[in-house]
Amino acid sequence: MTSKASLVFDHAIGDAVDLINHFDKLNVQPPSPENEVLKRASLVMALAALETYFEDRIVEAVDALVGTGEGHLPQFMRSCLASDLKVFHTPSTDRVRPIFQKYLGLDITEFWKWNMMEPAAARLELNRLARKRGDIAHRSLRPTDGGAAKHAVSRDDLRRHIHFIRQLVLATDAGLASIDR
């Protein structure tokens, strides 16, 4: 069964895809440097969608675990989780793994396996993307005038990044669905 968090993610990742499509429509030869912002914004939006997915998915899993009752334990768990999510921010392995371990007692990253991707490689890739997103969001990485510097996000890399993020969501959802809580 698809999680509610996954459905919200599917909608949110559309913003990143829309930005790529706008880039494609505006891209002419030679490409205008002003259009590069759309690729950088697309990566930021894709990671924001992933961050929201992880936040929503842990809440969904905790609710399934403790129920939605008003007893002391469910209230305590939801209150602690809400507090932890206020400082979650970046969806890196160093943030995702501990919160799932704390509330569900499992290493969610072990589910990150598909086709030619193994969990260790997925963890490294997620951390690399989270760092890139941070650099883009906080340092812009806008090309400087007169320089022929490589762009922060290439068109092909962006497609691969979004595919990776989608696979990460699918693997996480499948992993959580496979455990009997």
N, C-alpha and C positions, 0 to 999 in steps of 0.2 A: 504494500500500500504506500502510496506517495504521501509524504508528510505535508502538513500545511506550510511549514517553512520552505519546503521545496517549491511549492506553488507560488509563494511570494517571491522566491528567488527567480523563478522563471519569468515572472513579470518584470522584476527589477533589472535583470541582466539585459532586457530589451533596450534600456537606455544606452548601455555600452554599445550594443549592436547598431542602434540608431545613429550614434555618433560616428561609427565607422562608415555607415552608409552615406552620411552627410560628407564625410571626408572624400569618399569615392566620387560623389557627384561634383564636388568642388575641385577635385584634383585634375589639373590640366598640365600640359608639358610646356615649359618647365613648371614643376609644382611650386605653388606659392608658399613661402615659409610660414605665413600666417595660418595656413590650414593645419599645420602640425599640432596645434593646440588641441584639435579634435581627437587625435590619436592619444595624446597624453590624458585628456579628459576621459576618454573611453576606458583606459586602464584604471584610472581612479574610480570610475563608476563601477567597473566590474569587481574590483576589490571591495567596494562599499556594499555591493549586492552580496558578496560572499560573507562579509562581516555580519550583515543582517541575517543571513541564512544561519550561521553558526549560533548567533544569539537566540534567534527564534527556535532553532532545533533543540538547543539545550533546555530551554524553557518547556518546550513540548515534551521532551523526554522526562524531565523532572516531574511535570504534571502527571504523566502516565505512571511514573514510579510511586509517587506519594499520594496521588489522587488530588481532587480539587476541593476536598473537604476543608472545614475551618478548624480542624484540630491543631494542637500545638506543633507537631512535627511538620505537617504540610506548610503551615504559615511560616515556621522557622526556615525551612528549606527555601521557600519562594523568596523570603526576605533576604536571606544570605545571597542567593543567586542574583537577585535584583541589584544588590550592593556590588557584587563582583562584576556584573555586566556594565556598571557605570564606568569601570576602568578597563574594560576589555579592549576597546578601540581597534587595534590592528590585528587582522586574522592571520598571524604568524603561528607556526608550530609551537613556539614557546608560550603562546597564549591559549591556543585551542586545546592542546593536549592536557595541560593542568586542570582546566575548568571541567573537562569531561571526566578526568580521573577523579576529581574532587566530588562531583555530584553523581556520577554513574559508576565509578569504580572501574573504568576501562580506558585503555589507550585507544582513542578513536582513530589515531593515525595508522594503526595496524590494519584498518579496513581500507586504507587508501591504496588499493591495488587494482589495476585493470590493464588489459592488453600488454603492452611492453613497459608498464610502470609498476615499480615496486614501492612499498611504503617509504623506505629510506630516501629514494629518489624524489618521491612526491613531497616529503617533508622539506628537502633541500630546495625544490622548485618553489614551493609555497613561500619559504623564507626569502628566496631571491626576489619573487614578485612583490612581497610585502615591503622589502627594502626599496625596490624600484618605485613603488607607489608612494612611499614616504618621501623619497627624493623628489619625485615629481610634484607632490602636493605641497611640500614645504620649501623646496628650492627651485621649483619651476622646471629646471633643465631646459629652458627655452633656448634655442640656438642663438648664438651671438651674431651680431651683424658682421658681414664680411667673412665669416668663417665657414669653412666647408666641413664642419664637425658632424659627426654621426648623430642622427636624431635619437632621442631617448627611447622612442618606441617605433620600430619599423612596422609597416603594414602587415607583413607576414608574421612577425613575432606577436603582434596583437591578436591575430586570428588564433595562433597557437595558445596564447595565454587564456583567451576566453574559452577555448576548447578544454584546456586543462582545468580551469575553474569549474566548468560544467561537469566534467568527469569527477572532480573532487566532491561535488555535491551529490552526484549519483552514488558514488562509492560510500559516502558517509551515510546517506539515507538507507542504502541497501544493508550496510553493516548494522545500523541501529535497528532496522526491521528484523534482522536475523537473530537478534538476541531476545531471549524470552525473559521479560521483566515482570 
